[in-house]
Amino acid sequence: VKDGTNIQARTKLAWANTEAGICESLSRCISLHSMEHPVSAYYPNVAHGCGLTILSVSYFTYLAERNPARFPDLAGAMGENLDDLPEKDRSMAFITALKELINNIGFEEKLSDFGIEQSQLITFAENSFYTMGSLYDITPVKLTLDDVIAIYENAYS
């Protein structure tokens, strides 16, 4: 990740990106995408992937705290060893792995780093329900407007 001249690593990353697109085409996104679209729509300087990354820790932490069942599998898929962890900590191992991945690529940005006004967060939340609200229906945790605003606020600073 740190060496952009590593063609083998870049090839693997490009293939992983292609695989992700195939998966998305054959399945569905959850509301993280609903939440990101207003960010890059109102602030075009924030690329979609960048916005997803900014929101991801706040979003998945919120979900893992409320519906932890799926997160140990995600942690395992990211290479986390869950054997020595108490059951109650296993879902948060995914969050640890996600933070480490984001840190390894040198990405530490928050929404506030892109000139986004905190007053916009309510607009983002409302827009995410209005334009892509159906993705909230398939998200493993029922999120309210207030929940979504809280997720944005946690990703803001």
N, C-alpha and C positions, 0 to 999 in steps of 0.2 A: 504494500500500500504506500509506503513511504518513498519508494524508488520508482518514479514515473518512467524510467528507461527500461524497466524489467518487462520485456515483451511477453514472456510467459505469464507473468502475473496479470498484465493488461489483457491478454487473451482470455484468461480464466474469468476475469471480471466482466469482459464483454459477453462471454458465453452465459455467465450467471444473469446478466441483465436480460439477455434474450430468453433464458428460461423463465425469468420472472414475468416477462411479457406474455409468454405462452400460458403460464399459470393464471395470470390475470384474465386472459382471454377465455379460458376454460372455466373460470370460477367467478368470483366477485370480490370487489374491494369492500372494506368496512369503512366506518365513518372517519377514520384518519384522513382519507382522501377528501371527504366532504369538508373537513375542517381546513385542509390546505388550500383548496381551490380559491376561496376568497382572498387568502393571503397573497398569492401570486397574481390574482386578478386586480386587486387594488394596488399592489406593489409589484409591478412587472420585473423589477430588479431582483426579486426573489424567485429563483428557478424552482420548479415543482419539487424536484428531489431535495433541494436545499430546505424548502418549507416542510416537507415530510420529516426530514431529519431533525429540524428544530423542534417540531411538535412531538416527535416520537417518544422521548423519555417521559414527558409529562403525560401523554396520552396512555401509553402502555402501563405506566405506574398506576394511573387511575383505574384502569381495567384490572390489573393484577391484584390490586387491593380489594376489589369487589367481586371478582370471579377468578380465583387463582387456579382453577382446575387445569387449564390448558398450558399454563406458563412453564411448568417444569419440563414438558416436552420441548418447548421452544428453547429453554436454557440448554437442554441436552444437545439439541441440534446445533447450538452455537459453541459446543465444546465444553460446557460447564460440567464439572464433576459434582453430582448431587448426592453421592453415596454418604458422605459425612455430614450432610446438612440435615437439620431437623425438618420435618415435614412442613412446618409453618413457614420456613424460610426458602423453600424450593422455588416458589413462584417468583420471588424477587431476584433469584439468581439470573433470570432472563434480563432483568433491568440492569444488573451488574455487567452482564456480557454486552448488552446494547451500549451502555455508557463506555465500556472499554473499546468497542469497535469504533464508536464516534470519536473517541479520544485518539485512537491509533491513526485516524486519517487527518488529525489535526483540526478537527471541526469542533468549535466550542461556542458557536454563535447562538444568540437568543433573538427573539422577534425585535426587541428594542435596538439591536445592532444595525437594523436595516432602515431606521428612520420611521418605523411604524409607531403611530401614536397609540397610547394605551386606550384612549377613548374609542378607537376603532374595533376593539376586541368584541364588543357587543354586536357591532355591525357584522363582523365576521361570523359570529355564532348564528345570528339570525339568517344571514345569507346562506350559511352551510345547510341549515334546515330547509330553507326555501328552494335552493337549487339542486341539492343532492340528498334530500331528507330520507329517501328510501334506503340509503346505506345505514342509517341509524337503526332501521328495523332488523337488520341482520348482524348488528354488532353484538358480541356476547354479553354486553352490559347495557341495560336500558339507560341512555343518557338524556338528561333534561337540558333545557337551554342553560340553566344555571351551572350544571356540570360542565358543559362545553365552555362556558365563559371561564370557569375555574381552571380548566386545562390550558386554555390560551394564556391566562394570567400566570400560571406556573412556567410556561414557556417564554414569557415576556422578559423576565429579568433574572 
